[in-house]
Amino acid sequence: MQSTSRLLVRKRIATLFLLFTLGFFILGGRMFWVQFVRGAELSEKAAQNRTRDVPVESKRGIIYDRNGHDLAISVSADSVYAIPAEVLASKKEQEIAQKLAAVLGMDESRVYDRITRQSSFEWIKRQIEPELSQQIRELDLPGIGLTEESRRYYPKGSLAAHVLGISGVDNTGLEGIDYYYNDLVGGQKGRIVIEHDAANRPIPEATHHYVPPVDGANLILTIDETIQYIAERELDKVFKERQAKAATVIVMDPHTGEILAMANRPTFDPNNYGDYPDSNRRNWAISNAYEPGSTMKITTAAMALQEGIVNENTPFICSGSIKVGKETIGCTNRRAHGQQTFAQIVENSCNVSFVQVGLTLGMEKYYHYLQAFGFGQPTGIDLPGEAAGILVPQGRAKQIDLATMSMGQANAVTPLQLCNAVAAVANGGKLMKPYLVKKVVDQSGNVLQENQPTIVRQVISEETAYRLSMILEGEVINGTGKNAYIEGYRVGGKTGTAQKIAPGGGYLPNEYIASFIGYAPVHKPRLLCIVAVDAPQGYPYYGGWVAAPVFKNIMQDALRYLEEPLYKDDSAEQTLPAEEMVVVPDVVNLPLEEAAALVRSRGLQVKVNGSGNVVWQQTPKANTRLKPGQQVIIDLSQVDKTSHGGPVTVPDLQGKSMREVAKILADLGLHLMPEGYGLAYQQSPEPGKVITGGSTVTVKFQPIGE
């Protein structure tokens, strides 16, 4: 009996020992789990329960133009936040939500959800108006506070909007320069750490830690505010007048690659960018690739001159079309140019002759220069979203592709790529890397980063570049680019009119991109400018009529703003004339007395050939540059006075030039009232009608080609 009792006691002791041991291991395991496995998590939660982090935003750096004018600044604005634990502790969460919603114009349920979340900090509404901030302060709601943040403000509104970009409410750059340089401009956030007791009251004796924010660095752009304004003013005009789908302008210094202006239409106000369609923020200048049309002939001409397969006087014959394989390519004016020199095929923008040039160059050399000029690859400009353009893969390219490339089709380029390529002609053959930021400086004025002009490669020789520049000057004086001529400045450039590519392939009917690219002064380039207008409405839609006048107005005002002196020949330059040049006026179809007076007013001499009282031909052509005192020859057309009052049958003038029309009508004793320029397409009275001699015939002319 006694032994049984002892055995029972021993069993009970053993059981208790085992239970104690098991409990010890369970407790130890729990302690290990809490201390080591979940220790960090639980510590963080404990810290959240007794501390409150209130973020303090830094101010984004100021963005200046090259002359120190503010383009983007940061202004202070209060933001409303909640400490949910304090709100819940007050037992007034419903009342707080109601009052906040009424002041802030928010949905009450949405506010309630935010202020009662299981978190240590919640934003209610950011960057509110000052009067709302005051109302929040007066309410003195538990768990609700205000902190100062900064938001972007653009004092010039939409000026340079596509360059500057936009910033979000979290003080982060979203687009443009603000996005590209966000790490430098954004600065570093600060915070206020406040310790609370178990009743969610700030502990007076506790350490309230303040980590100050570091404001962002400032950017000094290459953009010139005044030139930017000039460019946007002229872009607005053509965009509205021509009801275009889009338009873009770039003005750059061809020697450095600095962008002085970049503008697009449609545009937006970055202060209220949410009020505009997202498409308005697309930077066409760098993001949209298009077939450049005849502006691409500049690079084709550069290749040919550099390779020595042509010179300025190399003869070409244009019959109006050329056959490449099974395809027939027509010329720009749908008429044969006949015999021309190489300089003249540039002036006339002759497709047929440029196809001949391209085929002579050959596929390998053409692609070599395409890549050397930077086509098919981003330029590396300091902006996000730059497109690379589209080149027909060399391995798949055929002769017809080479032919169409030579005259500006098949490949697609961005306006910036083309601008940069032509800059290599203007600056003596060097391809530059374009850029928009000159310096990045901190709040103390220390330079953190400085961009310098960067030569990517030498594409053509300085001699080739100069020779081509002189040809391009002739294009403006005598060719399709006459509307880009600027009195007092030597200008070189090229027109372009390209059909738009349809989304599914082929070309859109009756939709074109009209463009002009050029630089001035052509012998010492200061500025280069490209203008491209997408789908201008109305007629004429050619680059020489839509884009060239925009180029002229921008360059004229920009050069005057830069105090670029009017052209005077430098005696130190052997290649230039010794005296100031004057421009020959257009006197065709003017009465002799008026024509002679106009020529003499320019300081030129007049020689008259023939008899009569109407000018039907002049030598040299209008807009030619001559030295003062040189001679202009005027050929007259005799008006038969005996025919005055007699019957005259009106001839068919369709398709004839103004000069031809003036001669025909003058010979019949009729007067010409011209409208427009180019070839005749409409007349009043109509052909075959009998009118009285001495009557006036109104003839409308339209430009053919670019």
C-alpha positions in Angstrom: 0.0 0.0 0.0 2.8 2.3 1.0 4.8 1.5 -2.1 1.8 2.2 -4.3 1.4 5.6 -2.8 5.1 6.3 -3.4 4.9 5.3 -7.0 1.9 7.5 -7.5 3.7 10.5 -6.0 6.7 9.8 -8.2 4.4 9.8 -11.3 2.8 13.0 -10.2 6.1 14.6 -9.7 7.4 13.4 -13.1 4.2 14.7 -14.7 4.5 18.1 -13.1 8.2 18.2 -14.1 7.3 17.4 -17.7 4.6 19.9 -17.7 6.9 22.5 -16.2 9.6 21.7 -18.7 7.1 21.8 -21.6 5.8 25.2 -20.3 9.3 26.4 -20.0 10.1 25.5 -23.6 6.8 27.0 -24.9 7.5 30.2 -23.0 11.0 30.3 -24.2 9.9 29.7 -27.8 7.3 32.4 -27.5 9.9 34.8 -26.1 12.3 33.8 -29.0 9.5 34.4 -31.5 8.5 37.8 -30.1 12.1 39.0 -29.4 13.9 37.7 -32.5 11.4 36.8 -35.2 8.8 39.6 -34.8 11.0 41.9 -32.7 11.6 44.5 -35.4 7.9 44.5 -36.5 6.6 44.9 -32.9 9.2 47.6 -32.1 8.1 49.5 -35.1 4.4 49.2 -34.0 5.3 50.4 -30.6 7.2 53.3 -32.0 4.1 54.1 -34.1 2.0 54.1 -31.0 4.1 56.6 -29.2 5.6 58.7 -32.0 4.1 60.7 -34.9 6.1 61.5 -38.0 4.9 64.7 -39.8 6.6 65.0 -43.2 8.1 68.4 -44.2 8.5 68.8 -48.0 11.5 70.4 -49.5 11.2 73.2 -52.1 12.0 72.3 -55.7 14.7 74.4 -57.2 14.0 77.4 -59.4 14.2 77.0 -63.2 15.7 80.1 -64.9 16.2 81.0 -68.5 19.7 81.8 -69.7 19.4 85.4 -68.5 18.2 84.6 -65.0 14.5 85.1 -65.6 12.2 82.8 -63.5 10.4 80.2 -65.6 9.3 77.9 -62.7 9.4 78.5 -59.0 8.1 76.9 -55.8 5.5 78.5 -53.6 4.3 77.5 -50.2 0.9 75.9 -49.6 -0.6 74.2 -46.5 -1.7 70.5 -46.6 -4.1 68.9 -44.2 -3.2 65.6 -42.5 -4.7 63.3 -39.8 -3.2 61.2 -37.0 -5.9 58.5 -36.9 -5.0 57.3 -33.4 -5.7 60.8 -32.0 -8.9 61.1 -34.0 -10.2 57.8 -32.6 -9.1 58.6 -29.1 -11.2 61.8 -29.2 -14.4 59.8 -29.9 -15.4 62.5 -32.3 -14.4 61.0 -35.6 -17.9 61.4 -37.2 -18.0 65.1 -36.2 -14.5 65.7 -37.4 -15.2 64.1 -40.8 -18.3 66.2 -41.2 -16.6 69.5 -40.5 -13.6 68.7 -42.6 -15.7 67.6 -45.6 -17.7 70.9 -45.4 -14.6 73.1 -45.4 -12.6 71.1 -48.0 -15.5 70.3 -50.3 -14.9 66.6 -50.0 -17.1 63.6 -49.6 -17.8 63.0 -45.9 -17.5 59.2 -46.1 -14.2 59.5 -47.9 -12.8 61.8 -45.2 -14.1 59.5 -42.5 -12.4 56.5 -44.1 -9.0 58.4 -44.1 -9.1 59.7 -40.5 -10.0 56.3 -39.1 -7.5 54.1 -40.9 -5.1 51.8 -39.0 -2.0 54.0 -39.8 0.1 56.5 -38.0 -0.4 59.3 -40.6 -2.8 60.1 -43.4 -3.1 62.9 -45.9 -6.6 64.5 -46.2 -6.0 67.1 -48.8 -2.8 68.6 -50.1 -1.9 72.1 -51.1 -5.1 73.9 -50.2 -5.9 77.6 -50.5 -4.8 80.0 -47.7 -8.4 80.8 -46.7 -9.2 77.1 -46.2 -6.0 76.7 -44.1 -7.3 79.5 -41.8 -10.7 77.8 -41.4 -9.0 74.5 -40.5 -6.9 76.2 -37.8 -10.0 77.9 -36.3 -11.8 74.6 -36.0 -9.0 73.2 -33.9 -10.0 69.5 -34.5 -8.2 66.8 -32.5 -5.8 64.7 -34.6 -6.0 67.1 -37.6 -3.0 69.2 -38.5 -1.5 71.4 -41.2 2.0 71.3 -42.6 3.6 73.5 -45.1 4.4 72.1 -48.5 5.6 73.6 -51.7 4.1 73.4 -55.2 5.3 74.4 -58.6 4.2 77.7 -60.0 4.9 78.8 -63.5 4.8 82.6 -63.6 4.8 82.8 -67.4 1.9 80.4 -67.8 2.2 78.2 -70.9 5.6 79.7 -72.1 8.0 76.9 -72.7 5.5 74.5 -71.2 6.8 71.4 -73.1 10.3 72.1 -72.0 9.6 72.8 -68.3 7.1 69.9 -67.9 5.0 69.4 -64.9 5.3 68.4 -61.2 2.8 66.4 -59.1 1.4 67.2 -55.6 4.0 65.0 -54.1 6.7 67.5 -55.2 8.0 65.1 -57.9 8.7 66.0 -61.5 6.4 64.1 -63.9 7.5 65.5 -67.3 10.0 67.7 -69.1 13.0 69.2 -67.5 11.4 68.9 -64.1 11.3 65.1 -64.5 14.7 64.7 -66.2 16.6 66.5 -63.4 14.2 65.5 -60.6 17.0 64.0 -58.4 18.8 67.3 -58.4 15.8 69.7 -58.4 13.6 67.8 -56.0 15.8 68.1 -52.9 15.3 65.9 -49.8 12.3 65.7 -47.5 12.4 66.5 -43.9 10.2 65.4 -41.0 9.1 66.3 -37.5 9.1 63.4 -34.9 6.7 63.9 -32.0 6.5 61.5 -29.0 3.0 60.9 -27.4 1.9 59.2 -24.1 -0.7 56.5 -23.8 -3.5 59.0 -24.0 -2.1 60.4 -27.3 -1.0 63.6 -25.7 2.4 65.1 -26.8 4.9 64.6 -24.1 6.3 68.0 -23.1 9.6 66.6 -21.8 10.1 64.2 -24.7 12.6 65.0 -27.5 10.8 66.4 -30.5 13.1 65.6 -33.3 13.2 67.9 -36.4 14.9 66.8 -39.6 15.0 69.8 -41.8 14.4 69.4 -45.6 17.1 70.1 -48.1 15.8 72.4 -50.9 16.5 71.3 -54.5 19.1 72.8 -56.8 18.4 75.5 -59.3 18.5 75.0 -63.1 19.8 77.6 -65.6 18.5 76.7 -69.0 19.8 77.5 -72.5 16.3 78.8 -73.3 16.1 82.6 -73.9 12.8 83.8 -72.6 12.5 86.6 -75.3 13.3 84.3 -78.2 10.9 81.7 -76.8 8.2 84.3 -76.7 8.8 85.3 -80.3 8.7 81.7 -81.4 5.5 81.0 -79.6 3.9 84.2 -80.8 4.5 83.3 -84.5 3.6 79.7 -83.9 0.2 80.7 -82.4 -0.5 82.8 -85.5 0.1 80.0 -88.1 -1.6 77.4 -85.9 -4.8 79.4 -85.6 -4.9 80.9 -89.0 -4.2 77.6 -90.8 -6.3 75.6 -88.3 -3.5 73.1 -88.2 -3.5 69.8 -86.2 -0.1 70.6 -84.7 3.0 72.8 -85.1 6.5 73.0 -83.7 9.4 75.4 -83.7 13.0 74.9 -82.5 15.6 77.7 -82.4 19.2 76.7 -81.7 22.7 78.0 -81.7 24.3 75.7 -84.4 27.8 76.2 -83.0 27.0 75.0 -79.5 23.9 72.9 -79.7 22.1 75.1 -77.2 18.4 75.2 -77.6 17.2 78.8 -77.4 13.5 78.1 -78.0 11.3 75.1 -78.3 7.6 75.3 -78.7 4.6 73.2 -79.8 1.0 73.7 -80.5 -1.4 72.7 -79.1 -0.1 73.6 -75.7 -1.2 73.8 -72.1 -0.8 75.8 -68.9 1.4 73.7 -66.5 -0.3 75.5 -63.5 -3.5 73.8 -64.5 -2.4 70.9 -66.7 -5.4 68.7 -65.7 -7.7 71.1 -67.6 -6.2 70.0 -70.9 -6.1 66.8 -72.9 -3.1 64.6 -72.3 -2.2 64.9 -76.0 -1.5 68.6 -75.5 1.5 67.8 -73.4 3.2 65.8 -76.1 6.4 67.4 -77.2 6.3 67.0 -81.0 9.7 68.6 -81.4 11.4 65.5 -79.9 8.7 62.8 -79.8 7.1 62.7 -83.3 8.7 61.3 -86.3 7.6 62.3 -89.8 8.8 62.2 -93.4 10.7 65.4 -93.8 10.1 65.9 -97.5 12.5 68.3 -99.3 14.2 69.7 -96.2 16.0 66.3 -96.2 17.6 67.3 -99.5 20.0 69.5 -97.5 21.7 66.4 -96.2 21.6 64.6 -99.6 23.3 67.6 -101.1 25.9 67.6 -98.4 26.7 64.0 -99.1 27.1 64.6 -102.8 29.3 67.6 -102.4 31.5 65.9 -99.8 31.9 62.8 -102.0 32.8 65.0 -104.9 30.2 63.5 -107.3 28.9 67.0 -108.0 29.8 70.6 -107.8 27.8 73.8 -107.9 27.7 73.7 -111.7 27.2 70.0 -112.4 24.5 69.8 -115.1 21.3 67.9 -114.7 18.3 67.5 -117.0 14.8 67.1 -115.6 12.1 65.7 -117.9 9.4 65.9 -115.3 9.7 62.3 -114.0 12.2 59.5 -113.6 11.7 55.8 -113.6 13.3 53.7 -110.9 12.6 50.0 -111.4 8.8 49.7 -112.1 8.1 52.9 -110.2 7.8 56.4 -111.7 8.7 59.4 -109.6 7.3 62.8 -110.6 8.9 66.2 -110.0 7.7 68.7 -107.4 6.1 71.1 -109.9 4.7 68.3 -112.1 6.5 70.0 -115.0 10.0 69.4 -116.5 12.7 71.8 -115.1 14.8 71.1 -118.2 18.6 71.7 -117.9 19.8 72.9 -114.5 23.0 73.1 -112.5 23.3 71.4 -109.1 22.8 74.7 -107.3 19.6 75.2 -109.3 18.2 71.7 -108.5 18.4 72.8 -104.8 16.7 76.1 -105.6 14.0 74.3 -107.6 13.7 71.4 -105.2 13.9 69.1 -108.2 12.9 65.5 -107.2 14.1 64.0 -110.4 17.6 65.4 -110.1 17.9 64.5 -106.4 16.9 60.9 -107.2 19.8 60.9 -109.7 22.1 62.2 -107.0 21.0 59.6 -104.5 21.4 56.7 -106.9 24.8 57.9 -107.9 25.9 58.0 -104.2 24.8 54.4 -103.7 23.3 52.6 -100.8 26.4 52.1 -98.6 27.5 55.7 -98.7 24.0 57.1 -98.2 23.5 55.0 -95.1 26.9 55.9 -93.8 26.0 59.6 -93.9 22.5 59.0 -92.6 24.1 57.6 -89.4 26.8 60.2 -89.4 24.2 63.0 -89.4 22.5 61.3 -86.4 19.3 59.9 -88.1 17.8 56.8 -86.7 19.1 57.5 -83.2 18.3 59.9 -80.3 20.3 63.1 -80.2 20.7 62.7 -76.4 19.0 65.9 -75.5 18.3 66.3 -71.7 14.5 65.7 -72.0 12.5 62.5 -71.5 10.6 60.9 -74.3 12.9 61.5 -77.3 12.2 59.3 -80.3 14.9 57.7 -82.4 13.2 58.2 -85.7 12.7 55.5 -88.3 15.1 54.3 -91.0 14.4 51.7 -93.6 16.7 48.8 -92.5 19.7 48.9 -94.8 19.6 45.1 -95.3 16.0 45.5 -96.7 16.4 48.7 -98.6 15.9 48.6 -102.4 16.8 51.1 -105.1 13.4 52.6 -105.0 13.9 53.2 -101.2 17.2 54.9 -101.9 15.6 57.0 -104.6 12.8 58.2 -102.3 15.1 58.7 -99.3 17.2 61.1 -101.4 14.2 63.4 -101.8 13.0 63.1 -98.2 10.6 60.2 -98.2 10.7 56.6 -96.8 12.6 57.6 -93.6 11.0 59.4 -90.6 12.9 61.9 -88.5 12.1 64.1 -85.5 12.2 67.9 -85.9 15.1 68.0 -83.4 17.1 65.4 -85.4 16.7 67.4 -88.6 17.5 70.6 -86.8 20.7 69.1 -85.4 21.8 67.6 -88.8 21.4 70.9 -90.6 23.2 72.6 -87.8 26.2 70.5 -88.9 26.1 72.3 -92.2 25.7 75.7 -90.6 28.6 75.3 -88.2 31.2 74.0 -90.6 30.5 70.2 -90.5 30.3 69.3 -86.8 27.4 67.3 -85.4 26.7 68.7 -81.9 24.9 67.3 -79.0 21.8 69.5 -78.3 21.1 70.5 -74.7 18.8 72.6 -72.6 20.5 73.0 -69.2 23.6 75.2 -68.9 24.2 74.8 -65.2 22.9 73.2 -62.1 23.6 75.3 -58.9 22.8 74.7 -55.3 21.1 77.2 -53.0 24.5 78.7 -52.2 25.4 79.2 -55.8 27.9 76.4 -56.1 27.9 74.7 -59.5 26.9 71.1 -59.2 26.8 70.3 -62.9 27.7 72.3 -66.0 27.0 71.2 -69.6 29.4 72.2 -72.3 29.1 72.1 -76.1 29.9 68.6 -77.2 31.1 67.7 -80.7 29.7 64.2 -81.5 31.7 63.9 -84.8 32.8 65.8 -87.9 30.3 64.8 -90.6 31.5 66.9 -93.6 34.4 69.2 -94.2 34.3 72.9 -93.5 34.7 73.7 -97.2 31.7 71.5 -98.1 29.6 73.1 -95.4 30.4 76.6 -96.7 29.7 75.7 -100.3 26.4 74.2 -99.4 25.5 77.3 -97.3 26.0 79.5 -100.4 23.7 77.2 -102.4 21.1 77.3 -99.6 21.3 81.1 -99.7 20.4 80.9 -103.4 17.4 78.8 -102.5 16.1 81.7 -100.4 16.9 84.3 -103.0 15.8 82.6 -106.2 14.1 79.3 -105.2 11.2 78.0 -103.3 12.3 79.7 -100.0 11.7 83.3 -101.2 9.2 83.9 -98.4 12.0 83.3 -95.8 14.1 86.2 -97.1 15.0 88.8 -94.5 15.9 92.3 -95.5 19.4 93.1 -94.2 20.4 89.5 -93.4 21.9 86.7 -95.5 19.6 83.7 -95.0 20.1 80.1 -96.2 17.5 77.4 -95.9 15.2 74.8 -97.5 11.4 74.3 -97.9 9.7 71.0 -97.4 6.2 69.7 -98.1 5.6 66.1 -97.2 2.5 63.9 -97.4 1.5 62.4 -94.1 1.8 58.7 -93.5 -1.5 56.9 -92.9 -1.7 54.7 -89.8 -2.2 51.6 -91.9 0.5 52.5 -94.5 0.5 54.7 -97.6 -0.3 58.4 -97.5 -3.2 60.4 -96.2 -5.0 62.2 -99.0 -4.8 66.0 -98.8 -2.8 66.1 -95.6 0.7 67.5 -95.6 3.4 68.7 -93.2 4.7 72.0 -94.4 8.2 72.9 -93.1 11.1 75.2 -93.5 14.6 75.0 -91.9 17.3 77.6 -92.3 19.9 79.7 -90.6 21.2 83.3 -90.6 23.5 85.1 -91.1 24.4 82.4 -93.6 28.2 83.3 -93.7 28.4 83.6 -89.9 25.5 81.6 -88.5 24.0 82.9 -85.2 20.7 81.1 -85.2 19.1 78.1 -86.8 15.4 77.6 -86.9 13.0 74.8 -88.0 9.3 75.4 -88.4 6.9 72.5 -89.1 3.1 72.7 -89.4 1.0 69.6 -89.4 -2.0 69.5 -91.8 -2.4 73.2 -92.5 -5.9 73.9 -93.9 -6.5 76.0 -97.0 -4.4 76.6 -100.1 -1.5 76.9 -100.7 -0.3 74.3 -98.1 3.4 74.3 -99.2 6.3 74.8 -96.9 7.4 77.9 -98.8 4.0 79.5 -98.2 3.1 78.2 -94.7 6.3 77.7 -92.8 8.8 80.0 -94.5 7.0 83.2 -93.4 6.9 82.0 -89.8 10.7 81.3 -90.0 11.2 84.8 -91.4 9.2 86.6 -88.6 10.9 84.6 -85.8 14.4 85.0 -87.2 14.0 88.7 -88.0 12.9 89.6 -84.5 15.3 87.2 -82.8 18.3 88.6 -84.7 17.3 92.1 -83.9 16.9 91.2 -80.3 20.4 89.8 -80.3 21.6 93.0 -81.9 23.0 91.1 -84.8 24.2 93.8 -87.2 22.7 94.2 -90.6 24.8 92.7 -93.3 27.8 94.7 -94.5 30.6 93.0 -96.4 33.8 92.5 -94.4 36.8 93.7 -96.3 38.8 91.1 -94.4 36.9 88.3 -96.1 38.1 87.8 -99.6 35.2 85.7 -100.5 32.6 88.4 -99.9 31.9 91.5 -102.0 33.4 94.8 -101.0 30.3 96.8 -100.7 26.9 96.5 -99.1 24.5 94.5 -101.2 21.1 95.6 -102.2 18.1 93.5 -103.2 16.6 93.7 -106.7 12.9 94.6 -106.5 10.2 92.7 -108.5 9.1 95.0 -111.3 7.5 92.5 -113.7 4.1 93.7 -114.9 4.6 97.2 -113.6 4.4 100.4 -115.7 7.7 101.5 -117.0 7.8 104.8 -115.0 6.9 103.0 -111.7 9.3 100.1 -112.3 12.3 102.4 -113.1 11.6 104.6 -110.0 11.5 101.5 -107.8 14.8 100.1 -109.2 16.6 103.5 -108.8 15.3 103.8 -105.2 17.5 100.8 -104.4 20.6 102.5 -105.7 20.7 100.5 -109.0 20.9 101.6 -112.6 18.2 100.9 -115.2 18.6 99.8 -118.8 15.4 99.6 -120.9 15.0 97.3 -123.8 12.1 97.5 -126.3 9.3 100.0 -126.4 6.0 100.2 -124.6 4.8 100.8 -121.1 4.6 97.5 -119.4 7.5 95.4 -117.9 7.3 91.8 -118.8 10.8 90.6 -118.0 13.7 91.7 -115.8 17.3 90.7 -115.5 18.5 89.7 -112.9 15.5 88.2 -111.2 13.7 89.7 -108.2 15.5 89.3 -104.8 18.9 88.9 -106.4 21.6 90.7 -104.4 23.7 93.3 -106.3 26.2 95.9 -105.5 24.9 99.5 -105.5 25.2 101.0 -109.0 24.9 97.7 -110.8 22.4 97.5 -113.7 18.9 96.0 -113.9 17.7 95.3 -117.5 14.0 95.9 -118.1 12.3 94.4 -121.1 9.1 96.1 -122.2 5.9 94.9 -123.8 4.2 97.3 -126.1 0.5 97.9 -125.5 -1.2 98.4 -128.9 -3.0 101.7 -128.4 -4.9 101.1 -131.6 -6.6 98.2 -130.1 -8.0 100.2 -127.3 -11.8 100.3 -127.7 -11.7 97.4 -130.3 -12.9 93.9 -129.7 -10.4 91.4 -128.2 -10.9 87.7 -127.6 -9.6 86.6 -124.2 -7.1 83.8 -124.5 -6.8 80.7 -122.3 -4.1 81.5 -119.7 -4.3 78.3 -117.8 -0.9 76.9 -116.6 1.1 79.9 -117.7 3.5 81.9 -115.5 2.8 85.4 -114.5 5.5 86.6 -116.9 4.0 84.7 -119.8 0.5 86.0 -118.9 1.7 89.6 -118.7 3.3 89.4 -122.1 0.3 87.8 -123.8 -2.2 90.3 -122.4 0.0 93.2 -123.1 0.4 92.2 -126.7 -3.4 92.1 -127.0 -3.8 95.5 -125.4 -5.2 94.1 -122.2 -4.2 94.8 -118.6 -3.3 92.2 -116.0 -4.6 92.2 -112.5 -2.7 89.3 -110.8 -3.6 87.5 -107.6 -1.2 85.2 -106.0 2.0 83.8 -107.4 3.0 80.8 -109.5 1.0 79.4 -112.5 -2.3 80.7 -113.6 -5.3 78.5 -112.6 -8.3 80.8 -112.9 -9.2 83.9 -114.9 -11.9 86.4 -115.3 -13.3 87.0 -118.0 -13.1 83.3 -119.0 -11.3 82.2 -122.2 -13.1 82.9 -125.5 -15.0 85.9 -124.2 -14.8 89.0 -126.4 -14.0 92.2 -124.5 -13.0 95.7 -125.3 -9.3 96.5 -125.8 -7.7 98.2 -122.8 -9.8 96.1 -120.3 -8.4 94.4 -117.3 -8.2 90.6 -116.9 -8.0 89.2 -113.4 -5.8 86.1 -113.2 -5.3 84.0 -110.1 -2.0 82.2 -109.7 -1.1 79.3 -107.4 2.3 78.1 -106.4 3.4 74.7 -107.7 5.9 72.8 -105.7 7.3 73.9 -102.3 
